[in-house]
Amino acid sequence: MIKIFGVGNSFTEDAFTWLSEIAAADGIEIMTVVPFVGGCTFKRHLDKIKSDSNEYDLIVNGKNTGKKLTFDEALAMEDWDFVTFNQGSVQSGRPISYFPYLNELKEHILKHSPNVKPYIYQTWAYETDATHPYYYVYNNSQKEMWIRARDCYHFASRLIDAPIIPVGEVIQYLRENVAEFDYQNGGMSLNRDGYHLTEIYGRYVAGLTFYFSLFKNDILKNSFIPEHNGVKADPIIIEKIKNAVYEVVNNRLDDDDD
């Protein structure tokens, strides 16, 4: 079993919703664990660790278990293979919010799992018409938020010497290059509320990008198709997502900036 610990927030929950099912389609068993507090930033995680706060919800394989615990209780559950870090979305485009907090979190994780492989989980910009109360920080501009968040995640990658899982880049690629997700011209949004990912396609994009980034297995042959509340994904759209993930992640393998 491959064990992944996610340090983040609800965007981490988005990414892990379908990850174990995607991997299972290739015969790989994955367990993901997220100590969850909505909107949590790197600094807030550190504050809660230091105060031994037990307000975290335990999310396992993208599902809320209903259990409350501390960050360190979640960390102690396993000897982890991978740890992923994503910033709170409002702070994702602010470099000052990464240092020194991200470094301290990485060191804290390594004390428990010294052989863990760290990754930066790059998140996305809000939808063009999102009503998030702090979207004004980015002048209510998807383009501005994406550029600033992308640059900060590149900085984070260098800061802790960890490769990027480019979920945000794939989301933006789909918005700009695949007609079904061209929201401004009648396509579907990949966000269900302007910022979290949609249950089927958005979360599938994130899970597949995680899976391909971590394992490099042939996702074009992966047979998993998500279904939510009796609605199954369109296989044609799934193929377009697979191709987008394949192209973006493969292109990043030669990106000297990261």
N, C-alpha and C positions, 0 to 999 in steps of 0.2 A: 504494500500500500504506500502511495505517495502522500505525504502530509504537508499541507500548505497553511501557513498562519498569515492572516490578513490584518495589517494595521491600517485602519482607515475609518470608514463610516458607512452610510447607506449606499454609496457608490461601490464599495467593496461587496456589499450584499448583491447589488446588481450583477457584478461580474461573476460571482460564484453560483448564481441561481442554476445555470445549466452546465457548469463546468464538469461536474462529476458524471453527468449523463453523456456528455460529449466524449469524455475519456472512456467511459464504459463501453461505448460503441466500438472502440478499438481494443477492448479487453484490458484496459488499465484502470485500476482501482485508486481513486483519489478521495481523500478526506480534507475538506477545508473547514477552518475554524476562524471566526471573526468575533472578537470581543467588541460589541457594538454599542455605540452612542451616536445618535444622529448628528451629522454635521461636525464631527470631532476633528480637530486639527492636531498637528503634531505636538504643539505646545500643550493643548488640553489633555492629550494622552499622557504626557509627562507629568502634568499636575495631578492627574487622577492616579497614576502609578505611585507618586510620592505620598499621596494622602491615603493610599490603599482603599480607594473608593470601590464599593461593590455595586455600582449602578449600571455596570455593563450587562447587556443582554447577550446570551450565548447563541451565536448563529453557527449552525453546522450544516455544511453542504447547501448553503443558501436558505436554510429554513430556521426560523426562530424556535428554539427549544422551550422557551418559557422560563428558562433558568437565569437567575441573576448571579453574578460573580465579579471578582476583581480581574484586572488585566493579567496579573501574575498567576492567578488560578487558571485562567485560560491558557496562558503560556506554558504552564506546568503539565498540561494534559498529554503532551507528546514531545518526542525529540524531533524537531521539525526538519524537513528537507528543503523547503523554500519559505521565505518570508517576503511579503510584498508590502510596499508602503505607498499610500496615496494621501494627498493633502485634502483638507476640507475644501469644497469647491469654491467658496467665496474667496479663500486665501490662495487658491492654486496659482494665481498670476502675480503673487506678491513675493519677491525673492526673500525679503526680510523674515517671512514666516517659516522658512525652511531651516535656517541656521541660527543657533546650533542644535535645534530640537531634533532634526532628523538624524544627525550624527549620534546624539545621546540615545535615541530609540534603538538605533542599530546596535550600539554597544550593549544595551540592556538585553536585547534578544540574543546576542552572541554569548552572553554569560550563561544562558540556559542551554542554547543549542550552538556550540562553537563551530560546527561544520555546516550550518545552514547557509543556503545560497540566497543572497538578497536580490530583489528586483524592485525597480520603480514602476508602479502602475500609473501610467499616464491617463488622466481623465479628460473630459471633453468640455467644450463650451456649451452654454445654455442655448435653447432654441431662440430663434430670432425674435419671437414675440413673448418670451418668458416673462412672467410677472413676479419673479423672485424679488423680495424686498431689497436685496443687496446687489442686484444686477447693475445698478447705477455706478457701482465701483468700476465697471467696464463700459461706462457710457451706454448701457443697454445695447451693446454691439457684440454680436456673436463673433465677428471677425477679430475684434480687439481682444476679446476674452480668450479666443483660441490662440492667437499669437503670443499673448503674455503667458498663458498657462503652458504652452509648448516650450517656450524659452525657459521657464522656471523648472519644468521637469527635466530638461537637458542639464540645467544647473544641478539639480538634485542627483542625477545620474553620476555626474562627475564628483559631486560632494562625497558620496559614499561608495564610489566605484562599483556601481550596480547597473546592469543593462536595463533598458526600458521595455516595458510591455506596452506597445503603442495603441491602446484602445482609442484614445482621443483622436489620433491621426486617422485610424480606420473610420471612425464616426464621421469626421470631417470629409474624408475622401468619398464616402457614400453620399453624403449630402450634396457634394459638388459634382459627382460623376455618374450617379445611378439615378435614373429618372424616377423610379419608385420612391426614392427618399429625397427628392427635390421639393421640399416642403413649401418653399416660396412660390412654386409653380404648380401646386395642386397635389404633390406627392405626400406620402406619409411622413410624419415626424418620427424620429427615433426616440423622442422623449414623451413620456406619458403625462407629464405635468409641467413641461417646460425645462426640466433639469434632470430628473431621474429617467432611466431608460425604460422603454416600453417592455411589457412582460415577455413578448415573443421575440420580435426581431432585434430590438435594442440590446436586451440581455443576451441573446444568442451571439450577437456581434462581439460583445465583451468576453463571453466565455470562450468563443472560438479563438479570439486573438490571444487570450491567456494560454489556451491549450497549444496552439501552434508555436507561440514564443517559447514556452517551456520545454516542449517535447520534440518539435520539428517533424512530427509525424505527418503523413500525407492527408491533409484535411480535405482535399478534393474527393477522396474516397470515403470520408467519414459518413456513416449512414444515419446519424441522429437528426431528427426533425422535431423541433419543439412544439408543444401543444399546451394551451392554457385555457381553462374553463370551456373545454370542448371545441376550441378553435385551433386548428392545426395550421402551421406555417405553410405557405405556398412553396413547393419544391423548387420552382423556377427562381423565386427570389432568394431562397436559401443558396442556390448555386451561385448567384451573383454576389452574395455576401462572402461565400467561400473564396471566390476569385479575388475579391477586394482584399480580404485578409491575407491571402497568399502573396499578392503583389506588394502590399504595403510592408509586411513583415520581412519578406525577402529583400526588398530594396533597402531596408534599414540595416541589414547585416553588413553592408559595406559603408555605412554612414560613419565617417571618421569623427563626427562631432560628438558621438556618444561612446 
